[in-house]
Amino acid sequence: MAQYFNVKVQFTVEVNGKLKKQSVNYLVDAMSVTEAEAKTVEYLTSQGENEFEVKAASESKIAGIILHVEEAE
């Protein structure tokens, strides 16, 4: 059974010439909080993000994710 974690990341973004903090939550499939944080940092870095900070990570109560359901014919 998969285990999911909520990882809260804070980005620094420019809005109307001013720097603002913006928080975004990510749902991460991992075995531990440490792994969830590491996967999030790796993902964001690979996407070219460099102005961010992981602010929190906690176990999610989500039991599973349904990605696609095929209809019976």
Backbone torsions as a table, in degrees:
resi	resn	phi	psi	omega
1	MET	NA	134.0	-179.1
2	ALA	-71.6	154.5	177.1
3	GLN	-124.9	131.4	-175.8
4	TYR	-116.4	147.7	179.7
5	PHE	-129.5	142.4	172.1
6	ASN	-89.9	124.5	178.5
7	VAL	-119.5	120.1	-179.9
8	LYS	-96.9	124.8	-177.7
9	VAL	-120.7	137.2	177.6
10	GLN	-108.6	124.8	178.9
11	PHE	-105.7	151.3	170.4
12	THR	-102.1	118.0	-178.5
13	VAL	-124.8	154.8	178.0
14	GLU	-98.7	123.7	178.5
15	VAL	-128.2	118.5	-179.2
16	ASN	54.0	39.9	177.6
17	GLY	80.7	1.0	180.0
18	LYS	-115.0	144.0	177.2
19	LEU	-82.1	129.5	-179.7
20	LYS	-128.0	154.4	174.9
21	LYS	-94.4	134.6	179.4
22	GLN	-131.9	127.6	179.8
23	SER	-99.0	139.1	179.0
24	VAL	-133.6	138.3	178.0
25	ASN	-102.8	137.8	177.0
26	TYR	-121.0	141.1	173.7
27	LEU	-100.3	120.8	-172.0
28	VAL	-122.7	131.5	174.3
29	ASP	-85.0	113.0	-177.2
30	ALA	-154.2	170.1	179.7
31	MET	-93.2	-17.7	-178.7
32	SER	-154.6	167.4	176.5
33	VAL	-60.8	-42.4	-179.7
34	THR	-60.6	-44.2	178.8
35	GLU	-65.8	-39.1	178.6
36	ALA	-61.6	-43.7	177.4
37	GLU	-63.0	-44.7	-179.4
38	ALA	-62.9	-43.3	178.8
39	LYS	-62.7	-38.9	-179.8
40	THR	-65.5	-46.6	178.6
41	VAL	-61.2	-44.8	179.5
42	GLU	-61.1	-44.5	-179.7
43	TYR	-62.7	-50.3	-176.9
44	LEU	-64.8	-38.6	177.5
45	THR	-63.4	-41.1	179.2
46	SER	-67.7	-21.4	177.9
47	GLN	-89.0	3.5	176.7
48	GLY	88.8	7.0	177.9
49	GLU	-79.5	138.7	176.6
50	ASN	-137.3	-11.8	179.1
51	GLU	-106.1	74.4	178.7
52	PHE	-149.6	163.1	177.6
53	GLU	-144.4	130.6	174.6
54	VAL	-74.8	119.5	-176.1
55	LYS	-97.4	-30.2	-177.9
56	ALA	-162.3	155.4	174.2
57	ALA	-149.0	134.5	179.7
58	SER	-150.0	157.3	-179.8
59	GLU	-68.0	136.1	179.2
60	SER	-89.0	152.9	176.0
61	LYS	-89.9	2.8	179.1
62	ILE	-68.7	127.4	-177.0
63	ALA	-82.7	-30.7	-178.3
64	GLY	-174.4	167.7	179.7
65	ILE	-122.0	128.0	177.9
66	ILE	-99.8	110.3	-176.3
67	LEU	-87.7	-36.2	-175.4
68	HIS	-158.7	132.9	177.3
69	VAL	-121.5	122.4	178.1
70	GLU	-89.0	137.1	179.7
71	GLU	-82.7	140.9	177.5
72	ALA	-74.6	142.7	179.7
73	GLU	-93.0	NA	NA
